[in-house]
Each structure stands twice: as C-alpha cells, then as structure tokens.
C-alpha cells in the first residue's frame, strides 16, 4: 500500500461482521481511502469526492459522493493493480451510515469472474473515518 505515510480519510475491511473476533482484531482485506478533491454538490448535504484507494491489489482512483447519511462511488483499478488481481471493470459502491462516521457498503463488480464464472456479484464491507493519531 503506497499511501500509508499519509493519513487516509477512511479505512475499511472486507470483513463486515462486527461480532467476528477475527475481523475486529485483524480485519480482512484492509483498504485506505484518500479524498483528494471535495466539492459541494447541487444535492442537499452531498459532497462530490474523488481520490485514491490503496488496497492489497495496489492503487485505484475513485469518484462519487458522500454525506453523513450515505456514500456512493465508483472505483477504477490501475493497470498494475489489475495485473495484481484487481477487477478489470469499474466497481460500484453504495452504502448508508450505521453510526457516527461509519458506513455499511455493498460493492458490485459488473461482468466479473467469481469461482471461474463470469457474472455480476456483490459483497458487503464496512468503512469508517480513519482514527490513527500517530500519522500526520
């Protein structure tokens, strides 16, 4: 993960089960979201956002919108990240707030491959505001 020297805006994990002790201690599929551009939207309470996501496959760009109640964005993996196992097609993310600065999100891979079969597929995850005070 290339951006770890910089404080991310959000962190998350593919493991979304808060009752799973393994998920709470170790996480699974950690990722970091760095918002590089924010603009007020014409829609009430929403901000247009874009930036970088760093995860186990490498880096991706994203663009979308966020508010205190919801988040929605599309991720595009870099060529290098696709070579490392990231999805070739854009990935759609949509979720809602489930507490202060925490979102339960579903991502959807369109025309992806799962277990060797081409199909659309989705999975839940949790993302929350990054709170590590040791990074500047």
C-alpha positions in Angstrom: 0.0 0.0 0.0 1.7 3.1 -1.2 -0.1 5.8 0.6 0.4 4.7 4.2 2.7 7.6 5.0 -0.3 9.9 4.6 -3.3 10.0 6.8 -6.3 8.4 4.9 -9.7 9.9 5.2 -11.3 6.4 5.6 -10.2 2.9 6.3 -12.1 -0.3 5.9 -12.1 -4.0 5.6 -13.9 -6.6 3.5 -14.9 -8.3 6.8 -18.2 -6.7 7.8 -19.2 -8.9 10.8 -18.8 -6.8 14.0 -19.4 -10.0 16.1 -16.5 -11.8 14.4 -13.5 -11.6 16.8 -11.0 -12.2 13.9 -12.5 -9.3 12.0 -12.3 -7.0 15.0 -8.7 -7.8 15.8 -7.1 -8.4 12.4 -9.5 -7.2 9.8 -9.6 -8.8 6.4 -8.8 -7.1 3.1 -7.8 -3.8 4.6 -8.0 -0.7 2.4 -7.5 3.1 2.7 -9.4 5.9 1.0 -7.7 9.2 0.4 -10.0 12.0 -0.7 -8.1 14.4 -2.9 -10.9 16.6 -4.1 -14.1 17.7 -2.5 -16.9 19.9 -3.9 -20.3 20.8 -2.7 -23.0 19.1 -4.8 -26.2 20.5 -6.0 -27.9 17.8 -4.0 -28.7 18.7 -0.4 -26.0 17.6 2.0 -23.8 15.7 -0.5 -20.2 16.4 -1.5 -18.7 15.3 -4.8 -15.5 13.5 -4.0 -12.6 11.9 -5.8 -9.2 10.4 -5.0 -7.1 7.3 -4.4 -7.9 3.9 -2.8 -5.0 1.8 -1.7 -5.6 -1.9 -1.0 -4.0 -5.4 -1.4 -4.0 -5.1 -5.2 -2.4 -1.7 -5.4 -3.9 1.7 -6.2 -7.2 2.7 -7.8 -8.9 6.0 -8.5 -12.4 6.8 -7.4 -15.2 9.4 -7.9 -18.5 9.7 -6.2 -20.5 11.4 -3.5 -20.7 11.3 0.3 -22.9 12.8 3.1 -23.4 12.0 6.8 -26.1 9.5 5.7 -24.8 7.8 2.6 -21.8 7.2 0.3 -21.7 6.2 -3.4 -18.7 6.0 -5.6 -17.1 4.1 -8.5 -13.5 2.6 -8.3 -11.2 2.1 -11.2 -8.1 0.0 -10.6 -4.8 1.0 -12.2 -3.2 -1.3 -14.8 -0.7 -2.6 -12.3 -3.5 -3.3 -9.7 -5.4 -5.3 -12.4 -2.2 -7.3 -13.1 -2.1 -8.0 -9.3 -5.7 -9.3 -9.2 -7.8 -6.2 -9.1 -11.0 -6.1 -11.2 -10.7 -5.0 -14.8 -14.1 -3.3 -14.9 -15.2 -0.3 -12.7 -16.5 -1.4 -9.3 -19.7 0.3 -7.9 -20.0 1.1 -4.2 -23.2 2.2 -2.4 -23.9 2.4 1.3 -25.5 4.1 4.3 -24.4 5.4 7.6 -24.6 2.9 10.5 -23.3 5.2 13.2 -21.0 8.1 13.7 -18.5 8.2 10.8 -19.2 4.5 9.9 -20.8 3.2 6.7 -22.0 -0.3 5.7 -21.4 -0.5 2.0 -22.1 -3.0 -0.8 -19.7 -3.2 -3.7 -20.8 -4.6 -7.1 -18.5 -6.0 -9.7 -20.2 -6.0 -13.1 -19.3 -8.7 -15.6 -16.6 -10.0 -13.2 -15.3 -13.5 -12.6 -16.2 -15.4 -9.4 -15.2 -19.0 -9.0 -14.3 -19.1 -12.7 -17.8 -18.0 -13.8 -18.4 -14.5 -15.4 -21.2 -12.7 -13.6 -22.2 -9.6 -11.6 -21.5 -10.1 -7.9 -21.7 -8.1 -4.7 -20.3 -8.1 -1.2 -20.7 -6.1 1.9 -18.0 -4.3 3.8 -17.5 -1.6 6.5 -15.7 1.6 6.2 -15.1 4.3 8.8 -13.2 7.5 9.3 -9.6 6.9 9.9 -8.6 7.5 13.6 -4.9 6.6 13.9 -3.4 9.6 15.7 0.2 8.5 15.1 0.0 9.6 11.4 0.1 13.2 10.4 
